[in-house]
Structure formats: C-alpha cells, structure tokens
Amino acid sequence: MLEQIIQSLLIIAAIGLILLVLYQIAKMLGSLFVIGLIGFLAFTEVYGIYLFFTERYLYVEDLATNGIFSFTTFYIIFNLFLVFGIVRKVIRSRMT
C-alpha cells in the first residue's frame, strides 16, 4: 500500500517536471519566433532596398503582373507605415 502511494507521488512529480520542461521549451520557441520575425523583416528591408537600386524593372514587372496585390505594393505600404511610425514617435518625443 505504501509502495503504491510512493509510486503515485513519483509519477505525479515526473509528470510535473515534464510539464515544466515543456513550458520552458514553449517560452523559448515564442522568443525564437519573434527573433526570426524581426530577422525576416530586416532581411526583406535590406534586400528590397538592394533590388530598388540594382534592378528597378522587377518592381515595375511585379506591379504590372500582380497589380495591387503584389509584393511591391506590400513593400511600399509597409515602408510608409514604418516611416510614419518613426516620424510620429520623434514628433511626440520632441513635444514632451
């Protein structure tokens, strides 16, 4: 009887440790996802700027082929929002 109680407590403790490890892994994966997303956005920005200065015809072809739902449209709108956000932040910091 005592042996079964000890086994049950050890099983509960082992399950708790497994869940704790899984929680730590999930926290780490969330952080890695955010880091990967930031890296992807940085790469997209740098590569988009590089393409703009080296092969501008790709932007024109993309717009002609896909219209408003093209990568070029997304890229332009994303950069406008980025610039607008930075300008707004600078203006707010200067006004206070």
Phi and psi restraints in degrees (range 20) as a CNS / XPLOR table:
assign (resid 1 and name C) (resid 2 and name N)
       (resid 2 and name CA) (resid 2 and name C) 1.0 -64.7 20.0 2
assign (resid 2 and name N) (resid 2 and name CA)
       (resid 2 and name C) (resid 3 and name N) 1.0 -35.2 20.0 2
assign (resid 2 and name C) (resid 3 and name N)
       (resid 3 and name CA) (resid 3 and name C) 1.0 -65.7 20.0 2
assign (resid 3 and name N) (resid 3 and name CA)
       (resid 3 and name C) (resid 4 and name N) 1.0 -38.2 20.0 2
assign (resid 3 and name C) (resid 4 and name N)
       (resid 4 and name CA) (resid 4 and name C) 1.0 -67.4 20.0 2
assign (resid 4 and name N) (resid 4 and name CA)
       (resid 4 and name C) (resid 5 and name N) 1.0 -38.2 20.0 2
assign (resid 4 and name C) (resid 5 and name N)
       (resid 5 and name CA) (resid 5 and name C) 1.0 -65.7 20.0 2
assign (resid 5 and name N) (resid 5 and name CA)
       (resid 5 and name C) (resid 6 and name N) 1.0 -43.7 20.0 2
assign (resid 5 and name C) (resid 6 and name N)
       (resid 6 and name CA) (resid 6 and name C) 1.0 -64.0 20.0 2
assign (resid 6 and name N) (resid 6 and name CA)
       (resid 6 and name C) (resid 7 and name N) 1.0 -41.4 20.0 2
assign (resid 6 and name C) (resid 7 and name N)
       (resid 7 and name CA) (resid 7 and name C) 1.0 -62.1 20.0 2
assign (resid 7 and name N) (resid 7 and name CA)
       (resid 7 and name C) (resid 8 and name N) 1.0 -42.8 20.0 2
assign (resid 7 and name C) (resid 8 and name N)
       (resid 8 and name CA) (resid 8 and name C) 1.0 -62.9 20.0 2
assign (resid 8 and name N) (resid 8 and name CA)
       (resid 8 and name C) (resid 9 and name N) 1.0 -42.9 20.0 2
assign (resid 8 and name C) (resid 9 and name N)
       (resid 9 and name CA) (resid 9 and name C) 1.0 -64.6 20.0 2
assign (resid 9 and name N) (resid 9 and name CA)
       (resid 9 and name C) (resid 10 and name N) 1.0 -39.3 20.0 2
assign (resid 9 and name C) (resid 10 and name N)
       (resid 10 and name CA) (resid 10 and name C) 1.0 -67.0 20.0 2
assign (resid 10 and name N) (resid 10 and name CA)
       (resid 10 and name C) (resid 11 and name N) 1.0 -37.7 20.0 2
assign (resid 10 and name C) (resid 11 and name N)
       (resid 11 and name CA) (resid 11 and name C) 1.0 -65.5 20.0 2
assign (resid 11 and name N) (resid 11 and name CA)
       (resid 11 and name C) (resid 12 and name N) 1.0 -43.0 20.0 2
assign (resid 11 and name C) (resid 12 and name N)
       (resid 12 and name CA) (resid 12 and name C) 1.0 -63.5 20.0 2
assign (resid 12 and name N) (resid 12 and name CA)
       (resid 12 and name C) (resid 13 and name N) 1.0 -41.0 20.0 2
assign (resid 12 and name C) (resid 13 and name N)
       (resid 13 and name CA) (resid 13 and name C) 1.0 -65.0 20.0 2
assign (resid 13 and name N) (resid 13 and name CA)
       (resid 13 and name C) (resid 14 and name N) 1.0 -41.0 20.0 2
assign (resid 13 and name C) (resid 14 and name N)
       (resid 14 and name CA) (resid 14 and name C) 1.0 -64.6 20.0 2
assign (resid 14 and name N) (resid 14 and name CA)
       (resid 14 and name C) (resid 15 and name N) 1.0 -42.1 20.0 2
assign (resid 14 and name C) (resid 15 and name N)
       (resid 15 and name CA) (resid 15 and name C) 1.0 -64.4 20.0 2
assign (resid 15 and name N) (resid 15 and name CA)
       (resid 15 and name C) (resid 16 and name N) 1.0 -39.6 20.0 2
assign (resid 15 and name C) (resid 16 and name N)
       (resid 16 and name CA) (resid 16 and name C) 1.0 -62.3 20.0 2
assign (resid 16 and name N) (resid 16 and name CA)
       (resid 16 and name C) (resid 17 and name N) 1.0 -42.4 20.0 2
assign (resid 16 and name C) (resid 17 and name N)
       (resid 17 and name CA) (resid 17 and name C) 1.0 -65.7 20.0 2
assign (resid 17 and name N) (resid 17 and name CA)
       (resid 17 and name C) (resid 18 and name N) 1.0 -39.3 20.0 2
assign (resid 17 and name C) (resid 18 and name N)
       (resid 18 and name CA) (resid 18 and name C) 1.0 -62.9 20.0 2
assign (resid 18 and name N) (resid 18 and name CA)
       (resid 18 and name C) (resid 19 and name N) 1.0 -43.9 20.0 2
assign (resid 18 and name C) (resid 19 and name N)
       (resid 19 and name CA) (resid 19 and name C) 1.0 -64.8 20.0 2
assign (resid 19 and name N) (resid 19 and name CA)
       (resid 19 and name C) (resid 20 and name N) 1.0 -36.8 20.0 2
assign (resid 19 and name C) (resid 20 and name N)
       (resid 20 and name CA) (resid 20 and name C) 1.0 -63.3 20.0 2
assign (resid 20 and name N) (resid 20 and name CA)
       (resid 20 and name C) (resid 21 and name N) 1.0 -42.6 20.0 2
assign (resid 20 and name C) (resid 21 and name N)
       (resid 21 and name CA) (resid 21 and name C) 1.0 -65.4 20.0 2
assign (resid 21 and name N) (resid 21 and name CA)
       (resid 21 and name C) (resid 22 and name N) 1.0 -42.1 20.0 2
assign (resid 21 and name C) (resid 22 and name N)
       (resid 22 and name CA) (resid 22 and name C) 1.0 -63.1 20.0 2
assign (resid 22 and name N) (resid 22 and name CA)
       (resid 22 and name C) (resid 23 and name N) 1.0 -37.2 20.0 2
assign (resid 22 and name C) (resid 23 and name N)
       (resid 23 and name CA) (resid 23 and name C) 1.0 -64.3 20.0 2
assign (resid 23 and name N) (resid 23 and name CA)
       (resid 23 and name C) (resid 24 and name N) 1.0 -43.1 20.0 2
assign (resid 23 and name C) (resid 24 and name N)
       (resid 24 and name CA) (resid 24 and name C) 1.0 -64.3 20.0 2
assign (resid 24 and name N) (resid 24 and name CA)
       (resid 24 and name C) (resid 25 and name N) 1.0 -38.8 20.0 2
assign (resid 24 and name C) (resid 25 and name N)
       (resid 25 and name CA) (resid 25 and name C) 1.0 -64.8 20.0 2
assign (resid 25 and name N) (resid 25 and name CA)
       (resid 25 and name C) (resid 26 and name N) 1.0 -42.2 20.0 2
assign (resid 25 and name C) (resid 26 and name N)
       (resid 26 and name CA) (resid 26 and name C) 1.0 -63.6 20.0 2
assign (resid 26 and name N) (resid 26 and name CA)
       (resid 26 and name C) (resid 27 and name N) 1.0 -40.1 20.0 2
assign (resid 26 and name C) (resid 27 and name N)
       (resid 27 and name CA) (resid 27 and name C) 1.0 -62.0 20.0 2
assign (resid 27 and name N) (resid 27 and name CA)
       (resid 27 and name C) (resid 28 and name N) 1.0 -42.6 20.0 2
assign (resid 27 and name C) (resid 28 and name N)
       (resid 28 and name CA) (resid 28 and name C) 1.0 -65.2 20.0 2
assign (resid 28 and name N) (resid 28 and name CA)
       (resid 28 and name C) (resid 29 and name N) 1.0 -41.0 20.0 2
assign (resid 28 and name C) (resid 29 and name N)
       (resid 29 and name CA) (resid 29 and name C) 1.0 -65.5 20.0 2
assign (resid 29 and name N) (resid 29 and name CA)
       (resid 29 and name C) (resid 30 and name N) 1.0 -35.5 20.0 2
assign (resid 29 and name C) (resid 30 and name N)
       (resid 30 and name CA) (resid 30 and name C) 1.0 -62.5 20.0 2
assign (resid 30 and name N) (resid 30 and name CA)
       (resid 30 and name C) (resid 31 and name N) 1.0 -42.5 20.0 2
assign (resid 30 and name C) (resid 31 and name N)
       (resid 31 and name CA) (resid 31 and name C) 1.0 -65.9 20.0 2
assign (resid 31 and name N) (resid 31 and name CA)
       (resid 31 and name C) (resid 32 and name N) 1.0 -41.5 20.0 2
assign (resid 31 and name C) (resid 32 and name N)
       (resid 32 and name CA) (resid 32 and name C) 1.0 -65.3 20.0 2
assign (resid 32 and name N) (resid 32 and name CA)
       (resid 32 and name C) (resid 33 and name N) 1.0 -34.3 20.0 2
assign (resid 32 and name C) (resid 33 and name N)
       (resid 33 and name CA) (resid 33 and name C) 1.0 -63.7 20.0 2
assign (resid 33 and name N) (resid 33 and name CA)
       (resid 33 and name C) (resid 34 and name N) 1.0 -44.6 20.0 2
assign (resid 33 and name C) (resid 34 and name N)
       (resid 34 and name CA) (resid 34 and name C) 1.0 -63.5 20.0 2
assign (resid 34 and name N) (resid 34 and name CA)
       (resid 34 and name C) (resid 35 and name N) 1.0 -43.2 20.0 2
assign (resid 34 and name C) (resid 35 and name N)
       (resid 35 and name CA) (resid 35 and name C) 1.0 -62.2 20.0 2
assign (resid 35 and name N) (resid 35 and name CA)
       (resid 35 and name C) (resid 36 and name N) 1.0 -42.5 20.0 2
assign (resid 35 and name C) (resid 36 and name N)
       (resid 36 and name CA) (resid 36 and name C) 1.0 -64.3 20.0 2
assign (resid 36 and name N) (resid 36 and name CA)
       (resid 36 and name C) (resid 37 and name N) 1.0 -39.4 20.0 2
assign (resid 36 and name C) (resid 37 and name N)
       (resid 37 and name CA) (resid 37 and name C) 1.0 -64.3 20.0 2
assign (resid 37 and name N) (resid 37 and name CA)
       (resid 37 and name C) (resid 38 and name N) 1.0 -42.9 20.0 2
assign (resid 37 and name C) (resid 38 and name N)
       (resid 38 and name CA) (resid 38 and name C) 1.0 -64.6 20.0 2
assign (resid 38 and name N) (resid 38 and name CA)
       (resid 38 and name C) (resid 39 and name N) 1.0 -41.5 20.0 2
assign (resid 38 and name C) (resid 39 and name N)
       (resid 39 and name CA) (resid 39 and name C) 1.0 -62.8 20.0 2
assign (resid 39 and name N) (resid 39 and name CA)
       (resid 39 and name C) (resid 40 and name N) 1.0 -40.7 20.0 2
assign (resid 39 and name C) (resid 40 and name N)
       (resid 40 and name CA) (resid 40 and name C) 1.0 -63.0 20.0 2
assign (resid 40 and name N) (resid 40 and name CA)
       (resid 40 and name C) (resid 41 and name N) 1.0 -44.7 20.0 2
assign (resid 40 and name C) (resid 41 and name N)
       (resid 41 and name CA) (resid 41 and name C) 1.0 -64.9 20.0 2
assign (resid 41 and name N) (resid 41 and name CA)
       (resid 41 and name C) (resid 42 and name N) 1.0 -39.2 20.0 2
assign (resid 41 and name C) (resid 42 and name N)
       (resid 42 and name CA) (resid 42 and name C) 1.0 -64.7 20.0 2
assign (resid 42 and name N) (resid 42 and name CA)
       (resid 42 and name C) (resid 43 and name N) 1.0 -43.4 20.0 2
assign (resid 42 and name C) (resid 43 and name N)
       (resid 43 and name CA) (resid 43 and name C) 1.0 -62.5 20.0 2
assign (resid 43 and name N) (resid 43 and name CA)
       (resid 43 and name C) (resid 44 and name N) 1.0 -42.8 20.0 2
assign (resid 43 and name C) (resid 44 and name N)
       (resid 44 and name CA) (resid 44 and name C) 1.0 -61.4 20.0 2
assign (resid 44 and name N) (resid 44 and name CA)
       (resid 44 and name C) (resid 45 and name N) 1.0 -41.9 20.0 2
assign (resid 44 and name C) (resid 45 and name N)
       (resid 45 and name CA) (resid 45 and name C) 1.0 -63.3 20.0 2
assign (resid 45 and name N) (resid 45 and name CA)
       (resid 45 and name C) (resid 46 and name N) 1.0 -50.2 20.0 2
assign (resid 45 and name C) (resid 46 and name N)
       (resid 46 and name CA) (resid 46 and name C) 1.0 -63.7 20.0 2
assign (resid 46 and name N) (resid 46 and name CA)
       (resid 46 and name C) (resid 47 and name N) 1.0 -44.4 20.0 2
assign (resid 46 and name C) (resid 47 and name N)
       (resid 47 and name CA) (resid 47 and name C) 1.0 -68.7 20.0 2
assign (resid 47 and name N) (resid 47 and name CA)
       (resid 47 and name C) (resid 48 and name N) 1.0 -36.4 20.0 2
assign (resid 47 and name C) (resid 48 and name N)
       (resid 48 and name CA) (resid 48 and name C) 1.0 -64.2 20.0 2
assign (resid 48 and name N) (resid 48 and name CA)
       (resid 48 and name C) (resid 49 and name N) 1.0 -41.2 20.0 2
assign (resid 48 and name C) (resid 49 and name N)
       (resid 49 and name CA) (resid 49 and name C) 1.0 -65.3 20.0 2
assign (resid 49 and name N) (resid 49 and name CA)
       (resid 49 and name C) (resid 50 and name N) 1.0 -42.3 20.0 2
assign (resid 49 and name C) (resid 50 and name N)
       (resid 50 and name CA) (resid 50 and name C) 1.0 -60.1 20.0 2
assign (resid 50 and name N) (resid 50 and name CA)
       (resid 50 and name C) (resid 51 and name N) 1.0 -45.9 20.0 2
assign (resid 50 and name C) (resid 51 and name N)
       (resid 51 and name CA) (resid 51 and name C) 1.0 -65.1 20.0 2
assign (resid 51 and name N) (resid 51 and name CA)
       (resid 51 and name C) (resid 52 and name N) 1.0 -35.3 20.0 2
assign (resid 51 and name C) (resid 52 and name N)
       (resid 52 and name CA) (resid 52 and name C) 1.0 -61.7 20.0 2
assign (resid 52 and name N) (resid 52 and name CA)
       (resid 52 and name C) (resid 53 and name N) 1.0 -38.7 20.0 2
assign (resid 52 and name C) (resid 53 and name N)
       (resid 53 and name CA) (resid 53 and name C) 1.0 -86.7 20.0 2
assign (resid 53 and name N) (resid 53 and name CA)
       (resid 53 and name C) (resid 54 and name N) 1.0 -19.3 20.0 2
assign (resid 53 and name C) (resid 54 and name N)
       (resid 54 and name CA) (resid 54 and name C) 1.0 -105.3 20.0 2
assign (resid 54 and name N) (resid 54 and name CA)
       (resid 54 and name C) (resid 55 and name N) 1.0 -39.2 20.0 2
assign (resid 54 and name C) (resid 55 and name N)
       (resid 55 and name CA) (resid 55 and name C) 1.0 -137.9 20.0 2
assign (resid 55 and name N) (resid 55 and name CA)
       (resid 55 and name C) (resid 56 and name N) 1.0 74.2 20.0 2
assign (resid 55 and name C) (resid 56 and name N)
       (resid 56 and name CA) (resid 56 and name C) 1.0 -66.2 20.0 2
assign (resid 56 and name N) (resid 56 and name CA)
       (resid 56 and name C) (resid 57 and name N) 1.0 -26.7 20.0 2
assign (resid 56 and name C) (resid 57 and name N)
       (resid 57 and name CA) (resid 57 and name C) 1.0 -63.3 20.0 2
assign (resid 57 and name N) (resid 57 and name CA)
       (resid 57 and name C) (resid 58 and name N) 1.0 -23.6 20.0 2
assign (resid 57 and name C) (resid 58 and name N)
       (resid 58 and name CA) (resid 58 and name C) 1.0 -64.1 20.0 2
assign (resid 58 and name N) (resid 58 and name CA)
       (resid 58 and name C) (resid 59 and name N) 1.0 -37.7 20.0 2
assign (resid 58 and name C) (resid 59 and name N)
       (resid 59 and name CA) (resid 59 and name C) 1.0 -64.6 20.0 2
assign (resid 59 and name N) (resid 59 and name CA)
       (resid 59 and name C) (resid 60 and name N) 1.0 -43.6 20.0 2
assign (resid 59 and name C) (resid 60 and name N)
       (resid 60 and name CA) (resid 60 and name C) 1.0 -65.8 20.0 2
assign (resid 60 and name N) (resid 60 and name CA)
       (resid 60 and name C) (resid 61 and name N) 1.0 -42.7 20.0 2
assign (resid 60 and name C) (resid 61 and name N)
       (resid 61 and name CA) (resid 61 and name C) 1.0 -64.5 20.0 2
assign (resid 61 and name N) (resid 61 and name CA)
       (resid 61 and name C) (resid 62 and name N) 1.0 -39.7 20.0 2
assign (resid 61 and name C) (resid 62 and name N)
       (resid 62 and name CA) (resid 62 and name C) 1.0 -64.5 20.0 2
assign (resid 62 and name N) (resid 62 and name CA)
       (resid 62 and name C) (resid 63 and name N) 1.0 -43.1 20.0 2
assign (resid 62 and name C) (resid 63 and name N)
       (resid 63 and name CA) (resid 63 and name C) 1.0 -65.1 20.0 2
assign (resid 63 and name N) (resid 63 and name CA)
       (resid 63 and name C) (resid 64 and name N) 1.0 -39.9 20.0 2
assign (resid 63 and name C) (resid 64 and name N)
       (resid 64 and name CA) (resid 64 and name C) 1.0 -67.4 20.0 2
assign (resid 64 and name N) (resid 64 and name CA)
       (resid 64 and name C) (resid 65 and name N) 1.0 -35.7 20.0 2
assign (resid 64 and name C) (resid 65 and name N)
       (resid 65 and name CA) (resid 65 and name C) 1.0 -80.0 20.0 2
assign (resid 65 and name N) (resid 65 and name CA)
       (resid 65 and name C) (resid 66 and name N) 1.0 -47.8 20.0 2
assign (resid 65 and name C) (resid 66 and name N)
       (resid 66 and name CA) (resid 66 and name C) 1.0 -105.9 20.0 2
assign (resid 66 and name N) (resid 66 and name CA)
       (resid 66 and name C) (resid 67 and name N) 1.0 -8.5 20.0 2
assign (resid 66 and name C) (resid 67 and name N)
       (resid 67 and name CA) (resid 67 and name C) 1.0 65.7 20.0 2
assign (resid 67 and name N) (resid 67 and name CA)
       (resid 67 and name C) (resid 68 and name N) 1.0 -137.1 20.0 2
assign (resid 67 and name C) (resid 68 and name N)
       (resid 68 and name CA) (resid 68 and name C) 1.0 -72.0 20.0 2
assign (resid 68 and name N) (resid 68 and name CA)
       (resid 68 and name C) (resid 69 and name N) 1.0 -19.2 20.0 2
assign (resid 68 and name C) (resid 69 and name N)
       (resid 69 and name CA) (resid 69 and name C) 1.0 -96.0 20.0 2
assign (resid 69 and name N) (resid 69 and name CA)
       (resid 69 and name C) (resid 70 and name N) 1.0 34.1 20.0 2
assign (resid 69 and name C) (resid 70 and name N)
       (resid 70 and name CA) (resid 70 and name C) 1.0 -97.6 20.0 2
assign (resid 70 and name N) (resid 70 and name CA)
       (resid 70 and name C) (resid 71 and name N) 1.0 166.3 20.0 2
assign (resid 70 and name C) (resid 71 and name N)
       (resid 71 and name CA) (resid 71 and name C) 1.0 -62.8 20.0 2
assign (resid 71 and name N) (resid 71 and name CA)
       (resid 71 and name C) (resid 72 and name N) 1.0 -36.9 20.0 2
assign (resid 71 and name C) (resid 72 and name N)
       (resid 72 and name CA) (resid 72 and name C) 1.0 -60.7 20.0 2
assign (resid 72 and name N) (resid 72 and name CA)
       (resid 72 and name C) (resid 73 and name N) 1.0 -43.5 20.0 2
assign (resid 72 and name C) (resid 73 and name N)
       (resid 73 and name CA) (resid 73 and name C) 1.0 -62.3 20.0 2
assign (resid 73 and name N) (resid 73 and name CA)
       (resid 73 and name C) (resid 74 and name N) 1.0 -45.5 20.0 2
assign (resid 73 and name C) (resid 74 and name N)
       (resid 74 and name CA) (resid 74 and name C) 1.0 -60.0 20.0 2
assign (resid 74 and name N) (resid 74 and name CA)
       (resid 74 and name C) (resid 75 and name N) 1.0 -43.4 20.0 2
assign (resid 74 and name C) (resid 75 and name N)
       (resid 75 and name CA) (resid 75 and name C) 1.0 -63.6 20.0 2
assign (resid 75 and name N) (resid 75 and name CA)
       (resid 75 and name C) (resid 76 and name N) 1.0 -43.6 20.0 2
assign (resid 75 and name C) (resid 76 and name N)
       (resid 76 and name CA) (resid 76 and name C) 1.0 -66.1 20.0 2
assign (resid 76 and name N) (resid 76 and name CA)
       (resid 76 and name C) (resid 77 and name N) 1.0 -45.6 20.0 2
assign (resid 76 and name C) (resid 77 and name N)
       (resid 77 and name CA) (resid 77 and name C) 1.0 -65.4 20.0 2
assign (resid 77 and name N) (resid 77 and name CA)
       (resid 77 and name C) (resid 78 and name N) 1.0 -41.8 20.0 2
assign (resid 77 and name C) (resid 78 and name N)
       (resid 78 and name CA) (resid 78 and name C) 1.0 -60.8 20.0 2
assign (resid 78 and name N) (resid 78 and name CA)
       (resid 78 and name C) (resid 79 and name N) 1.0 -43.9 20.0 2
assign (resid 78 and name C) (resid 79 and name N)
       (resid 79 and name CA) (resid 79 and name C) 1.0 -68.2 20.0 2
assign (resid 79 and name N) (resid 79 and name CA)
       (resid 79 and name C) (resid 80 and name N) 1.0 -36.1 20.0 2
assign (resid 79 and name C) (resid 80 and name N)
       (resid 80 and name CA) (resid 80 and name C) 1.0 -64.2 20.0 2
assign (resid 80 and name N) (resid 80 and name CA)
       (resid 80 and name C) (resid 81 and name N) 1.0 -43.0 20.0 2
assign (resid 80 and name C) (resid 81 and name N)
       (resid 81 and name CA) (resid 81 and name C) 1.0 -63.9 20.0 2
assign (resid 81 and name N) (resid 81 and name CA)
       (resid 81 and name C) (resid 82 and name N) 1.0 -38.3 20.0 2
assign (resid 81 and name C) (resid 82 and name N)
       (resid 82 and name CA) (resid 82 and name C) 1.0 -63.2 20.0 2
assign (resid 82 and name N) (resid 82 and name CA)
       (resid 82 and name C) (resid 83 and name N) 1.0 -47.9 20.0 2
assign (resid 82 and name C) (resid 83 and name N)
       (resid 83 and name CA) (resid 83 and name C) 1.0 -64.8 20.0 2
assign (resid 83 and name N) (resid 83 and name CA)
       (resid 83 and name C) (resid 84 and name N) 1.0 -43.6 20.0 2
assign (resid 83 and name C) (resid 84 and name N)
       (resid 84 and name CA) (resid 84 and name C) 1.0 -60.4 20.0 2
assign (resid 84 and name N) (resid 84 and name CA)
       (resid 84 and name C) (resid 85 and name N) 1.0 -42.1 20.0 2
assign (resid 84 and name C) (resid 85 and name N)
       (resid 85 and name CA) (resid 85 and name C) 1.0 -64.1 20.0 2
assign (resid 85 and name N) (resid 85 and name CA)
       (resid 85 and name C) (resid 86 and name N) 1.0 -42.0 20.0 2
assign (resid 85 and name C) (resid 86 and name N)
       (resid 86 and name CA) (resid 86 and name C) 1.0 -67.4 20.0 2
assign (resid 86 and name N) (resid 86 and name CA)
       (resid 86 and name C) (resid 87 and name N) 1.0 -43.8 20.0 2
assign (resid 86 and name C) (resid 87 and name N)
       (resid 87 and name CA) (resid 87 and name C) 1.0 -62.3 20.0 2
assign (resid 87 and name N) (resid 87 and name CA)
       (resid 87 and name C) (resid 88 and name N) 1.0 -43.0 20.0 2
assign (resid 87 and name C) (resid 88 and name N)
       (resid 88 and name CA) (resid 88 and name C) 1.0 -63.3 20.0 2
assign (resid 88 and name N) (resid 88 and name CA)
       (resid 88 and name C) (resid 89 and name N) 1.0 -40.1 20.0 2
assign (resid 88 and name C) (resid 89 and name N)
       (resid 89 and name CA) (resid 89 and name C) 1.0 -65.4 20.0 2
assign (resid 89 and name N) (resid 89 and name CA)
       (resid 89 and name C) (resid 90 and name N) 1.0 -42.5 20.0 2
assign (resid 89 and name C) (resid 90 and name N)
       (resid 90 and name CA) (resid 90 and name C) 1.0 -64.7 20.0 2
assign (resid 90 and name N) (resid 90 and name CA)
       (resid 90 and name C) (resid 91 and name N) 1.0 -42.5 20.0 2
assign (resid 90 and name C) (resid 91 and name N)
       (resid 91 and name CA) (resid 91 and name C) 1.0 -64.0 20.0 2
assign (resid 91 and name N) (resid 91 and name CA)
       (resid 91 and name C) (resid 92 and name N) 1.0 -43.0 20.0 2
assign (resid 91 and name C) (resid 92 and name N)
       (resid 92 and name CA) (resid 92 and name C) 1.0 -64.1 20.0 2
assign (resid 92 and name N) (resid 92 and name CA)
       (resid 92 and name C) (resid 93 and name N) 1.0 -38.5 20.0 2
assign (resid 92 and name C) (resid 93 and name N)
       (resid 93 and name CA) (resid 93 and name C) 1.0 -70.6 20.0 2
assign (resid 93 and name N) (resid 93 and name CA)
       (resid 93 and name C) (resid 94 and name N) 1.0 -28.9 20.0 2
assign (resid 93 and name C) (resid 94 and name N)
       (resid 94 and name CA) (resid 94 and name C) 1.0 -78.6 20.0 2
assign (resid 94 and name N) (resid 94 and name CA)
       (resid 94 and name C) (resid 95 and name N) 1.0 -27.0 20.0 2
assign (resid 94 and name C) (resid 95 and name N)
       (resid 95 and name CA) (resid 95 and name C) 1.0 -79.1 20.0 2
assign (resid 95 and name N) (resid 95 and name CA)
       (resid 95 and name C) (resid 96 and name N) 1.0 -19.7 20.0 2
